[in-house]
Amino acid sequence: MSLSNLLAKRIVKFMIRINAISENQQDIYQYIYEWVFSFLFYNISLLLIGFFLHRFVYSLLFSVSITLLRCTGGGTHAPSRILCTIVSYFEFLFVIFTVSFIVIVPVKTQIIVAISSIGIILALAPVDNSKKRFTSVQRKKLKIMSCFSCLILSILIIFFLLNKPDCSLIVVLCVLISAIDLTIGYILNKKASKQFD
């Protein structure tokens, strides 16, 4: 049991005890609180790791970029919470150490990767999964939010390309990771839907 799960359960039990919610609302509140705590713990831990590695700005850029992309674009989901955690931290460390130790990625290469990845995101997002399908209304809202996220990240990439190319590479790598994640999720959804046909 994760700390997020434990805290969420305790808060929900307290809310039931004081009659703030009914028992039949327990599952939805449990899910919401667990998601919020997981989100906060993950992002705070990224910032702390970045601080201790003397890469706080990199970790902040990673956290903002990935959050914008994952919250609006969806994508593939790991089969277990522990695997999701491992993959998430691996992606973070991969990006931080790649930017820290790769000499230079040419601006043209960053632009090509960014444009290609953003194109994939705009074409595919949002990608749901077999456990949670989006309604047409949700899909439309998430598509708009995805476009907005891509616009914000494009502006960040351009700004950093002109001023601090190592920081632009952080955002470019996050966009690339998200494009790969969405592509995998899209392919898995297509395979799953063919099995049911």
ABEGO torsion letter per residue (X at the ends): XBAAAAAAAAAAAAAAAAGABBAAAAAAAAAAAAAAAAAAAAAAAAAAAAAAAGAAAAAAAAAAAAAAAAAAAEEBBBABAAAAAAAAAAAAAAAAAAAAABABBBAAAAAAAAAAAAAAAAAAOBBBBAABBBBAAAAAAAAAAAAAAAAAAAAAAAAAAAABAAAAAAAAAAAAAAAAAAAAAAAAAAAAAAAAX
